[in-house]
């Protein structure tokens, strides 16, 4: 069951990397967060911890519903064309992320002495998600895709924390959620401002400050 | 007392919503920071550690950073009174924005104080991320194209960098829970099991931590957000960013370094510190030479000084660490003074471009006089405080036999000194533009200038007993005693 969910999570990440429209990326992100919710719920049932139940509920509310809704509203309001703006075409991006995932697999196997293949695979998937998030931040032009890249990295980090150490301490986890949420809101506000002042949201054209 | 110090900025953050008069808000704000500074001083100069419920933990290392934050935030609050009033007079901001400024100012300093006071390393991450969030709107405060661009870069680069630091924290938590059998991330507890942790994983974790928090600390080559953010923020905020924000991230790195050093020996982290430190020095010296924008010039100086601190930590030993910690304090105060001065100059001449600024000493006699002295202080000439800390680091370097490091260090700071003095002398001396009236600084600005200047001179001549003990204790913690 966990393996199937991990595979789905990985597929949703790849879909984000290859998506051509911003709304498609947002939808894939909400799928990814929903799968993350299921995985956390699964872990919560397994070790029967109230804290993980609360955390999984938070994922469902904030990451799977709240943030995607907010981002979709931003996209609707700024009324720019929906292309994510590729530096690297989708197929090549897919290949790059696959290579990064393979590197993550080698890293997970060699460096962390984890027993059991499920743990290695889940750590590999979480590292791949982190790397894919970074990839999206670097190789996509639109400001919103950078925000999504950031929260994808956060999803990967969360998964890593759950699979290799059973979640961070509860209080820390909640605070990280809070931070992330505020961060996305602030970034969203800045997207509005960029749109207003520059009449576009392409971050590759933000080049007034140099040297 | 610690809880009191942390509550004051939170209360002050609500103040602008109650009081509509920006002047009164400014006065109460400055008075509040005087209280905070007094509170911090009473924590700092009482020997021993402070801890509450295992959540807060303040030892000598935190105290060094705390007193730095207290002093810089106090002077920034003093300087803000005149600065915000000037902005209102020039109609660059509205009254409502002045209120928002004071509110965010307080949240910003609260998050920095919180970062130095928490024990849990996960919470440390949260607090450092909070500093970014609280200061993002301050960087983009003027809502112009440049400032919004700077704020965007600041948020994205620092958040992505700090995500890497979270990965490092998670990796450390993995080995803490697997090998250390510990289910929390309290620094004190982790330190007590550090000998059992897996050195390999700790090393990977430390690289993530150094790259992650190093982004926010402004270590080259992860510094790219720093010149933009420092140059676009309002002057008091630039002073806080450069003086204390980047030091808060450095503090986070140091906390991890203590644990890593205990588990894997000093060699690993020291070499990394020296590498990044020298690279920061070299890169900033090149950019300082060719700089045209006065605030960007100072921003590159922040990269230089964070490099100096990193080299000091990397050289290590009692003297190197002592010098580095002293430099944290000295640089924060001197740089705050320089940014205040730059703020005055930019307001007066209406330009960041150093070629358009001439005759500051004639047009602003008091500020110009202090600025030219502060230039020499920042460059590192005696009898000012930065000279002492740089000398201690150099002394430690040559004593430890790291001649290459010390030689490069000396070369870069010599180049930077020359460039800085040359850039500033062109601005300060010479005749002022004929149609420019002579202006004197308002009373509160003078107070903040003099306050900082006294510290710069006094610490250059003599380090008081209590402060000396504090630095020695903090260096002892870093050495892992």
Interface residues (C-beta under 8 A of the other chain):
Chain A: X111 X112 X113 X130 X134 X137 X143 X146 X149 X150 X153 X154 X157 X160 X161 X164 X165 X166 X168 X169 X171 X172 X175 X176 X178 X179 X182 X183 X186 X187 X190 X193 X194 X197 X198 X203 X206 X208 X209 X211
Chain B: X120 X122 X123 X125 X126 X129 X130 X132 X133 X136 X137 X140 X143 X144 X145 X146 X148 X149 X150 X151 X152 X153 X155 X156 X159 X160 X163 X166 X167 X170 X173 X174 X177 X178 X183 X184 X185 X198 X200 X201 X204 X227 X228 X231 X232 X287 X290 X291 X292 X293 X296
